[in-house]
Amino acid sequence: MKKNVYLMFFIAFLQALVFYYPVLTLYRQAFGITLWQMSVLEAICLIITAVFEFPWGILADHIGLKKTLILANFFYFLSKVIFWRAENFDLFLLERIVLGIACAGVSGCDSSILYCSSGEKDADRNFSIYSALATAGLLSVSAAYSLVLSRFPMKLTSTLTMFSYLISLLLTFMLDEVKDLGSTKMKSDKMESLGKQLLQKKNLLLFSSCSRVVLEIARVVCVVFAQVLLISSGLTKMGLGGYVFLLTLCGYAGLYSYRVRNRQLYFAAAYMLCGILVLSCSVLKQPVIIALFLLIVEALIHVCSPLISLTEQNYVFPKYRASMISFFSAVSNALCIVVSLGLGAASAMNIRTAYLIAGIMIIALGAAILYFYRNVIKT
């Protein structure tokens, strides 16, 4: 199964080559899209993802992970084609809808293929590399934009992104189907059995949901809102480019997640520190210090992400792996919708108010995550 692992590594890198990532907010604003509209777009994307998440999981257990990933990556590619053509709110909305369908299909499916192809012995290491390669892709994009692409129209960034996703789609066809998931036809009696299994894993569900919401909050404050906060605090556009580069570089922190021996202690310390740093950003005026605090948050969160995925994979029932992971993601996305809209509304009033709310939420959710994680490892 090493072939699958290496292919998944390449796919992760290619799908991270979102060349418009460093200027995503500015790209949309160039076509008249406001921050509030962007929050609405993200919320709609999450709604679509939540709606399609569980059906995609059932489909994966029915037809296999490889075929499911091929379909999902096709929708991924289609969303990039639409983004390339988008010049108004309606097309950006269509792009988010198609992207939501794609994210629902990929979610849980990619990590399940990687986990089953790796085996428990190498899973920690491979998940760390998988995360690091995604970061390497974003880092390459940031460097490419700063050195070359910034001299050209922003439209070129969406064109290049479209081709990188086409290549990743073609690579998906080369995967081998994994054999050890206990794939099953979803008849009514087995759906009932799945429901019972989900009830048995309620603590894992709550751990996963709260963790994913924190990841979403961190993404919003470190990527989406950061551009506005830093510019309003006096950071230059060149400085913003440097921030985006360093932000991407922080993703390499995930490469060391396999070295975390006490996940419980790390979760407790990381979420508390992240909450305090985000709260501080709501009152600080110095752009360099704000940037530094957000970079620390990004690094800590990138270590958390593979640990969350591994915890899910370690404690789900293998027979219903894809369905359970997809259900967890569906619930998480439903919660993220509320959070995204709430933070978007707060940012429309005052960007610093949004950071204040985000910091409080990270601390509160961090405490909940620690409680649910303790219950998960007891079972």
PyMOL commands that set and color helices and strands:
alter all, ss='L'
color gray80, all
select helices_A, chain A and resi 2-15+21-29+35-63+65-85+89-106+109-147+149-151+155-172+188-200+202-232+237-259+263-281+287-315+318-349+351-378
alter helices_A, ss='H'
color red, helices_A
deselect
rebuild
show_as cartoon
